[in-house]
Amino acid sequence: MSGVPQSAGPDLSVLIAGVRLKNPVIAASGCFGYGGEYGGILDVSALGGLCTKGLTLRPRPGNRGERLHETPAGLLNSIGLENPGIEEFLEKELPRMKSLGPVLIANLSGGDIGEYAEGAGLLDRSEVDMIELNISCPNVRSGGMAFGLDGEAAAAVTGAVRRAAAHKPLMVKLSPNAPDLAAVARACAAAGADAFSLVNTFKAMAIDTARRRPVFDNVSAGLSGPAIRPMALRMVWELYGALRNPDSMNHGRPKGGAECRDGGGSIKGAGALPIVGMGGIACANDALEFLMAGSTAVQVGSATFARPPSMIEIIAGIGEYMRSRGLKTMAELNIRN
């Protein structure tokens, strides 16, 4: 009606480690290629962020044999980090990805700390907006145990990457297989992490009964999809609470791996770090659960395979939910505040 001021719609933008995303929905690493592959199916520019496939210092051909296997309400994958290497990515893929519009997050993997640090140095000098550090990779110099299972190992690789990539926000992607997820997160925070994403896939397996052998050559694989959502949601809820101990708040947390502990042994400043939740998110209601549990944003992975427009529908659904309840900012969704 003319002369009647119209109320503004909800602001879906979020801030992660100083980087502003226009909405909280990010395409998860490994499930969206380099973004351009979906250009003819959905409006990639509408996404808040876009994670690259897992990148390593040198090219990797990936695993042999079966790589994907469907399970009830889930998907097992054993891709093996197939990628062209960081230098080729920077030369050939990055310019195309930057033209798509969303905030660009480079997912970094490696076999040892030296590889991680060298790769981080290359990314630090690039136009990526943020680095997502995958610490679920096996440490080849420590018997193959994943960096993310142990706080000391996680802190070592986080600190090395922080020093090599001093100019980029650093988000550490946590493994749900860690015996003490909060301890790993606190160690990463002390080593210089700016944010966390969780969860990565759960370790699982399948057996081909016709051939009487495991489906995957590596026996175990990573489970994603709706089957893991309740567990992933619980981990986000618990980590949010663990990191937001009132006694550990200190917005002046030093960078570069310097620890700052309070009298009770908590890492000061960890409570200020944002969490990006993921794990089986397939619709707006799923995303809202994670946002209410304490996530600043969400990543969507396997759902894109089953229904490519899922992320666009999730963005629209979040906006509609907020409008219907008179919510103006994303922070109002968090029921933990």
N, C-alpha and C positions, 0 to 999 in steps of 0.2 A: 504494500500500500504506500502511495506517495506520501512523503513527510513523516513516515513512521520509521525510526531507526531499526535496522535489522541486526539482530545479535550475531556476533561472529561465531563461526563453527569452532570445534575443538582444535587445539594445536597438537598435532601428532608428533612434532619434532622431539628429538631426544639428544642429549649430550653425553658422549662417551669419551673420556680422557681428552677433553678439549675439542673433539671432533663433532660437529653438528650433523645429524642425520634428519632428513625431512619427515621420516616416520620410523617406527621401531622394527620394521621387518627387513631381515637380511637374508640373502641367499647363502646357504651353508656351503662350506668347502666340499668339493668333490661331487656335488649334486647338481651343479649348474654350469659345468664347464668353465668357460671364460666369459659367459654372459651372452655373447653374440649368437650362440647356437639356438637360443630361445627367442631371438628377435622377431621371427615371423609368427610366433605363437602368443606372446604377451608383450606388454609395454614395459621393457626392462627399466626404462628411465623412471618409472613410478616407484621402484623399490627404494628403501632407505639405504641399503648397503649391499655390496656384492663381494663375497669371499672367493678368492681364486682356488683352483685345485691346489693340493699340497705341492709346494715347490721345494726342490732340493738343489744344492749347489751344482751338482752335475746331473745330466739326464739319467732317467731311470726307465727301463722298459716295462716295469711292473711284473706281477706274478704270472707264472705259467698256470695252465689248467683253468678250471672253473673260477670265475671271479664274482659272480652273483648267484644267489640262491634264495628264493622266496620261502618264507616261513609263515605260519598263521599270524597275521597282524604285524609282520615284520619283514626285514630284508637283511640277509647276510652278505657282506662284501669282503673280498680279499683282493683288492685292486693292486696293492703293492706300490702305491705312490708313483704310478706312471706319470711322467711329466718331462718336458723338454730341457729342464735345467733353468736356473734363474737368468743366466745371461741371454738365452734365446727368448725366454718369456719377456724380459725387458725390451728386447729389440722388436719382437714380432707381435706379441699379444697385448702388452701394456697399452700401447697407443690406441688400439681398438677398444679396450676395456674403458679407458678414460673417456672416450667419446660417448659412452653409454649413459653417463650422468650420475649414477649412484656413488656414494662413498665407496672407495676401493680398499679392500682389506686383503693383504697378501698373507696367505697361510704358509708358514715356514716350517720345514721338517729337516731332519738330518740324522746321520748315523753316529756322530760324536760331536763333542762341544766345538772342536775346530771347524767342522763343516757348518754348524749352526752359525757360529760367529762370522765366518767369511761370507756366508749367504746373507746374513743380516746387514753386513757392511754394504753389500751391493744394493739391497733394498733401501737402505738409509739414504742413498744418493739418488734414488728414483722418485717418481711422482706418485707412488702409492700413498694413501692417506694414513694407513695404520698397518701394523704387523700383528698377525695372530700366530702365536708361537705354539706349535703342536708338540707337547711333551709326552705324547703317547707312543712316540717312536722308540724302538729298542736301542739301548746304548751298546753299541758293538764292542766297546772296550770294557764293559762291565758284565759280560756274560749274556747280553741280550735283554736284560731287564729294562723295561720302559722307564724313561726319565721321570715320568709323572707318578710313579708308584712310591717314590721315596722323597721326602722333603729335602734332604741334602743334595741329591742329584738334580732335583727340580730347581733348587736355588742356584746351583752351579751353572746350569745351562741358561737360566733366566738372566743371571748376572752377566754372563758372557755376551748374550744377545743385547742386553741393555747397554753395555759399554760400546759394542760395535755399532749400534743403531741409536745413538743418543738423541737424534732429531725426530724420531717417529714414536707416536704412542704405541705402547706394547700391551697387547691383550694375550693372556696365557690361557690356552685351551686345556682344561683339566680332564683327567681320565676318571671315569666312574669306577675303575677297577682298583683305585688306590685304597689301601686299608684305612687310612685316616685322611680324608679329603681336605678337611679344614687345616690340618697341619701342613699339608703340601701347599695349600693356598697361602697360608701365613708366611711360609718360607719364600714363596715367589714374590709376595708383597714386599718382604724385607729386601729382596734382591733387585727390586725395581719395577715390578709389574704395575701397570696403570689400570688394568681391568682384567676380568676373567670371563671366559666363555665355558659353559658346561651344559650338558655332558657330551663327551665323545662317545663312540660306540662301546657297547658292552662286549666283552670277550665271550664267544659262543662257538658252536660247531654244529654240523649236520653229517649224517651218515647216509650214503647211497646204499640202500639195502639190496638193490639188484646187483650191484658190483661188489657188495660186501667190503666197502672201504669208505673212508671219509670223503665227503664231497670235494673238499679243498686240499690241494697239495700241501699246504702249510697246516693242515688239520683244523686249526682254529681260525676264526674270522671275526669281523665286527658286526654286531647286531644293532640295527636302527629300526625306525618305524614306530607305529602306535603302541606296539607291545612294550616299549621301554618308557613311555611317557609318564606313568605314575611314579616310577622310580626316579626318573630325571627330575620331575617336579619336586619330589621329596628332597633330593640333593640340593636343588636350588634353594628351597625353603631353609634347610638346615645350614647351608653355607652362609646365606644372608644373615641368619641369626648369629652364627659363630663369629663372623667378621665384624658385626656391629655391636660388639661388647662396648658399653659406654666408657669403660675404663681404658679402651684402646684407641680412642679417637684422637687424631692429631693431623690436622690438614697440612702441617709443615713437614711431612715425611720426606726424608732425603732421598735423592735418586742414586742410581749407580751401585746398588747393592749394600748401602750402609744400613745397618739395623738400628732400630730405635725402640727399645723395649720399656714397658712400664714396670712397676714394682711386682706385678703379678706374672710377668713373663709373656704378656700378650704383645704382638707386634703393633705398635702405634701407627695409625693411619690406614690400616687394612680396612677398617670399617667404611672408609670413604670411597672405596673402589667399586665401580659399577659391575654388575653381573649381566651377561648376555646369556639367556637360557635357551636350551634346545633339547630335542629328544622326542620325536614322535608327534610334533605339532602339525596338524593337518587342516585345522579350521580356526576361525576367529575365537571360538570359545576356548580351544586349547591354548592359543596364544594369551588370552586374557588370564587364564590360570597362572601362567608363568609370570606375567606382569604383576598380578596381584600378590604373588609369592615373593616378589622382590627383584625380579629382572627389570633392568632398564630397557632392554630390547630383546628380541628373539631371533633365532636363526631357524630357517625352514629348509629341510633337506629332502628326505625320501618322498614326502608328499608331492613334490614337483614331478617325480617320475609317474606317479599314479594319476595326478591331475595337474597338468602344467599351470593352469591359472590360479592355483591355490593361494599363492602369496598375494596376488592382487585382490582376491576375495577376502583374505585375512585383513589386509589394510582397510578395505571398505567396511568390514565387519567391526573392527575396533572403533572406527570413526562413528559408525551408527550406534554402537553401544554407548559411547561417551555422549553423543547428542541426546539419546533417549533418557539419560540420567543427569543431564546438565553439567557434565564434567568438562572442564576447559583445558586441562593440561594432563600429560601422561603421568605425572607424579601422583595425581589424584587416584590413579588406579591401584597404587601400591597399598595394600591393606596392612602392611607392616609399619608404615610411617606413624 
